[in-house]
């Protein structure tokens, strides 16, 4: 009596395994692209926020000479408006930059005490 042993996988099992692997690999590639775009957008937003915070701190340190202005730094346009009101100055900072989804505008507002 001879007993035949079936070893290995059938062709259908191999095709199904390849299909499942391919779908998983494509999903991973698609999600990686989305994560990369999101990280790039967040890096731009973070850079714009740092530029705005630096400008506000600079204005606060030189509040008696503070004036409105515009500056382009690292591809980010920064506009600030300074309002003098006695001992308190109002600072409105706007940053404008191009992202993958189009132009983006962030506004920041601060009040600072300014000794005469």
C-alpha atoms as an extended CHARMM CRD file, in Angstrom:
* protein
*
       116  EXT
         1         1  UNK       CA              0.0000000000        0.0000000000        0.0000000000  PROA      1               0.0000000000
         2         2  UNK       CA              1.4980000000        3.2320000000       -1.0540000000  PROA      2               0.0000000000
         3         3  UNK       CA              0.4020000000        6.4320000000        0.4820000000  PROA      3               0.0000000000
         4         4  UNK       CA              0.8480000000        9.5810000000       -1.5250000000  PROA      4               0.0000000000
         5         5  UNK       CA              1.6180000000       12.7120000000        0.4510000000  PROA      5               0.0000000000
         6         6  UNK       CA              0.4500000000       16.0300000000       -0.9190000000  PROA      6               0.0000000000
         7         7  UNK       CA              2.9650000000       18.6130000000        0.0330000000  PROA      7               0.0000000000
         8         8  UNK       CA              2.9490000000       22.3000000000       -0.8530000000  PROA      8               0.0000000000
         9         9  UNK       CA              0.2430000000       24.7210000000       -1.8460000000  PROA      9               0.0000000000
        10        10  UNK       CA             -2.2760000000       24.6190000000       -4.6290000000  PROA      10              0.0000000000
        11        11  UNK       CA             -2.2750000000       27.1990000000       -7.3780000000  PROA      11              0.0000000000
        12        12  UNK       CA             -5.4690000000       28.7690000000       -6.0230000000  PROA      12              0.0000000000
        13        13  UNK       CA             -3.9180000000       29.2190000000       -2.5860000000  PROA      13              0.0000000000
        14        14  UNK       CA             -0.8610000000       30.8870000000       -4.0800000000  PROA      14              0.0000000000
        15        15  UNK       CA             -2.9650000000       33.2800000000       -6.1970000000  PROA      15              0.0000000000
        16        16  UNK       CA             -5.1420000000       34.2320000000       -3.2050000000  PROA      16              0.0000000000
        17        17  UNK       CA             -2.0550000000       34.8110000000       -1.0440000000  PROA      17              0.0000000000
        18        18  UNK       CA             -0.4970000000       37.0360000000       -3.7180000000  PROA      18              0.0000000000
        19        19  UNK       CA             -3.7450000000       38.9960000000       -4.0320000000  PROA      19              0.0000000000
        20        20  UNK       CA             -3.9560000000       39.5890000000       -0.2840000000  PROA      20              0.0000000000
        21        21  UNK       CA             -0.2820000000       40.6150000000       -0.1470000000  PROA      21              0.0000000000
        22        22  UNK       CA             -0.7250000000       43.0070000000       -3.1090000000  PROA      22              0.0000000000
        23        23  UNK       CA             -3.7690000000       44.7040000000       -1.5610000000  PROA      23              0.0000000000
        24        24  UNK       CA             -1.9000000000       45.1570000000        1.7110000000  PROA      24              0.0000000000
        25        25  UNK       CA              1.1860000000       46.5600000000       -0.0050000000  PROA      25              0.0000000000
        26        26  UNK       CA             -0.8910000000       49.0340000000       -2.0370000000  PROA      26              0.0000000000
        27        27  UNK       CA             -2.7290000000       50.1760000000        1.0910000000  PROA      27              0.0000000000
        28        28  UNK       CA              0.5810000000       50.7160000000        2.8600000000  PROA      28              0.0000000000
        29        29  UNK       CA              1.9770000000       52.7360000000       -0.0520000000  PROA      29              0.0000000000
        30        30  UNK       CA             -1.1510000000       54.9110000000       -0.2570000000  PROA      30              0.0000000000
        31        31  UNK       CA             -1.1600000000       55.6320000000        3.4700000000  PROA      31              0.0000000000
        32        32  UNK       CA              2.5610000000       56.4610000000        3.3730000000  PROA      32              0.0000000000
        33        33  UNK       CA              1.9250000000       59.1430000000        0.7520000000  PROA      33              0.0000000000
        34        34  UNK       CA             -0.8560000000       60.6570000000        2.8660000000  PROA      34              0.0000000000
        35        35  UNK       CA              1.3610000000       60.6800000000        5.9520000000  PROA      35              0.0000000000
        36        36  UNK       CA              4.1860000000       62.3550000000        4.0030000000  PROA      36              0.0000000000
        37        37  UNK       CA              1.8810000000       65.1210000000        2.7270000000  PROA      37              0.0000000000
        38        38  UNK       CA              0.4920000000       65.6900000000        6.2140000000  PROA      38              0.0000000000
        39        39  UNK       CA              3.9740000000       65.9090000000        7.6980000000  PROA      39              0.0000000000
        40        40  UNK       CA              5.0280000000       68.4340000000        5.0500000000  PROA      40              0.0000000000
        41        41  UNK       CA              1.9600000000       70.5990000000        5.7310000000  PROA      41              0.0000000000
        42        42  UNK       CA              2.5800000000       70.4500000000        9.4790000000  PROA      42              0.0000000000
        43        43  UNK       CA              6.2420000000       71.4000000000        9.0060000000  PROA      43              0.0000000000
        44        44  UNK       CA              5.2030000000       74.4910000000        7.0190000000  PROA      44              0.0000000000
        45        45  UNK       CA              2.5910000000       75.4400000000        9.6180000000  PROA      45              0.0000000000
        46        46  UNK       CA              5.1150000000       74.9740000000       12.4210000000  PROA      46              0.0000000000
        47        47  UNK       CA              7.7170000000       77.0950000000       10.6040000000  PROA      47              0.0000000000
        48        48  UNK       CA              5.1490000000       79.8530000000       10.0440000000  PROA      48              0.0000000000
        49        49  UNK       CA              4.2150000000       79.7340000000       13.7240000000  PROA      49              0.0000000000
        50        50  UNK       CA              7.8520000000       80.0550000000       14.7670000000  PROA      50              0.0000000000
        51        51  UNK       CA              8.3550000000       83.0210000000       12.4430000000  PROA      51              0.0000000000
        52        52  UNK       CA              5.2550000000       84.7090000000       13.8860000000  PROA      52              0.0000000000
        53        53  UNK       CA              6.3190000000       84.0150000000       17.4830000000  PROA      53              0.0000000000
        54        54  UNK       CA              9.8000000000       85.4040000000       16.7870000000  PROA      54              0.0000000000
        55        55  UNK       CA              8.3210000000       88.5620000000       15.2820000000  PROA      55              0.0000000000
        56        56  UNK       CA              6.0070000000       89.0710000000       18.2730000000  PROA      56              0.0000000000
        57        57  UNK       CA              8.9130000000       88.6270000000       20.7110000000  PROA      57              0.0000000000
        58        58  UNK       CA             11.0480000000       91.0670000000       18.7120000000  PROA      58              0.0000000000
        59        59  UNK       CA              8.2630000000       93.6620000000       18.7360000000  PROA      59              0.0000000000
        60        60  UNK       CA              7.7550000000       93.1670000000       22.4760000000  PROA      60              0.0000000000
        61        61  UNK       CA             11.4660000000       93.6870000000       23.1510000000  PROA      61              0.0000000000
        62        62  UNK       CA             11.5380000000       96.9300000000       21.1370000000  PROA      62              0.0000000000
        63        63  UNK       CA              7.9890000000       98.0830000000       21.8280000000  PROA      63              0.0000000000
        64        64  UNK       CA              8.7740000000      101.8210000000       21.8900000000  PROA      64              0.0000000000
        65        65  UNK       CA             10.0590000000      101.5810000000       18.2880000000  PROA      65              0.0000000000
        66        66  UNK       CA              7.5270000000       98.9950000000       17.0770000000  PROA      66              0.0000000000
        67        67  UNK       CA              6.1210000000       99.5280000000       13.5900000000  PROA      67              0.0000000000
        68        68  UNK       CA              4.0420000000       97.5230000000       11.1460000000  PROA      68              0.0000000000
        69        69  UNK       CA              5.7470000000       95.7380000000        8.2790000000  PROA      69              0.0000000000
        70        70  UNK       CA              6.1260000000       92.8850000000        5.8200000000  PROA      70              0.0000000000
        71        71  UNK       CA              8.8930000000       90.2890000000        5.4730000000  PROA      71              0.0000000000
        72        72  UNK       CA              9.3680000000       87.1430000000        3.3870000000  PROA      72              0.0000000000
        73        73  UNK       CA             11.4450000000       84.4900000000        5.1040000000  PROA      73              0.0000000000
        74        74  UNK       CA             11.9540000000       80.8800000000        3.9350000000  PROA      74              0.0000000000
        75        75  UNK       CA              9.0830000000       81.1960000000        1.4580000000  PROA      75              0.0000000000
        76        76  UNK       CA              6.6600000000       82.4260000000        4.1360000000  PROA      76              0.0000000000
        77        77  UNK       CA              5.2700000000       85.9340000000        3.9080000000  PROA      77              0.0000000000
        78        78  UNK       CA              4.8660000000       87.5640000000        7.2950000000  PROA      78              0.0000000000
        79        79  UNK       CA              2.7700000000       90.7230000000        7.7880000000  PROA      79              0.0000000000
        80        80  UNK       CA              2.3760000000       92.4110000000       11.1290000000  PROA      80              0.0000000000
        81        81  UNK       CA              0.3930000000       95.3780000000       12.3540000000  PROA      81              0.0000000000
        82        82  UNK       CA              1.2120000000       97.1760000000       15.5710000000  PROA      82              0.0000000000
        83        83  UNK       CA             -1.3810000000       99.2700000000       17.3650000000  PROA      83              0.0000000000
        84        84  UNK       CA             -0.1750000000      101.5910000000       20.1110000000  PROA      84              0.0000000000
        85        85  UNK       CA             -2.6340000000      102.2870000000       22.9260000000  PROA      85              0.0000000000
        86        86  UNK       CA             -0.8640000000      103.8930000000       25.8610000000  PROA      86              0.0000000000
        87        87  UNK       CA              1.0970000000      101.3160000000       27.8170000000  PROA      87              0.0000000000
        88        88  UNK       CA             -0.3370000000       98.3660000000       25.8480000000  PROA      88              0.0000000000
        89        89  UNK       CA              0.4840000000       97.5130000000       22.2480000000  PROA      89              0.0000000000
        90        90  UNK       CA             -1.6110000000       95.2450000000       20.0770000000  PROA      90              0.0000000000
        91        91  UNK       CA              0.2130000000       93.0010000000       17.6090000000  PROA      91              0.0000000000
        92        92  UNK       CA             -1.5930000000       91.2690000000       14.7550000000  PROA      92              0.0000000000
        93        93  UNK       CA              0.6230000000       88.8480000000       12.8110000000  PROA      93              0.0000000000
        94        94  UNK       CA             -0.4120000000       87.0800000000        9.5990000000  PROA      94              0.0000000000
        95        95  UNK       CA              1.6340000000       84.4110000000        7.8600000000  PROA      95              0.0000000000
        96        96  UNK       CA              0.9010000000       83.3650000000        4.2910000000  PROA      96              0.0000000000
        97        97  UNK       CA              2.5040000000       80.3750000000        2.5680000000  PROA      97              0.0000000000
        98        98  UNK       CA              1.8420000000       77.9290000000       -0.2370000000  PROA      98              0.0000000000
        99        99  UNK       CA              1.0790000000       74.3500000000        0.7440000000  PROA      99              0.0000000000
       100       100  UNK       CA              0.1840000000       71.2800000000       -1.2980000000  PROA      100             0.0000000000
       101       101  UNK       CA             -3.5030000000       72.0830000000       -0.8600000000  PROA      101             0.0000000000
       102       102  UNK       CA             -3.0720000000       75.7300000000       -1.9360000000  PROA      102             0.0000000000
       103       103  UNK       CA             -2.3550000000       79.0570000000       -0.2170000000  PROA      103             0.0000000000
       104       104  UNK       CA             -2.6540000000       79.0220000000        3.5590000000  PROA      104             0.0000000000
       105       105  UNK       CA             -3.1050000000       81.9870000000        5.9070000000  PROA      105             0.0000000000
       106       106  UNK       CA             -2.6080000000       81.8820000000        9.6830000000  PROA      106             0.0000000000
       107       107  UNK       CA             -3.3970000000       84.8080000000       11.9960000000  PROA      107             0.0000000000
       108       108  UNK       CA             -1.8750000000       85.4320000000       15.4140000000  PROA      108             0.0000000000
       109       109  UNK       CA             -2.7620000000       88.1720000000       17.8790000000  PROA      109             0.0000000000
       110       110  UNK       CA             -0.9220000000       89.3600000000       20.9730000000  PROA      110             0.0000000000
       111       111  UNK       CA             -1.0820000000       92.1470000000       23.5240000000  PROA      111             0.0000000000
       112       112  UNK       CA              2.0600000000       93.4060000000       25.2320000000  PROA      112             0.0000000000
       113       113  UNK       CA              2.6870000000       95.8290000000       28.0280000000  PROA      113             0.0000000000
       114       114  UNK       CA              5.1170000000       98.5290000000       26.9770000000  PROA      114             0.0000000000
       115       115  UNK       CA              6.7550000000      100.7460000000       29.5670000000  PROA      115             0.0000000000
       116       116  UNK       CA              7.1650000000      104.3420000000       28.3320000000  PROA      116             0.0000000000
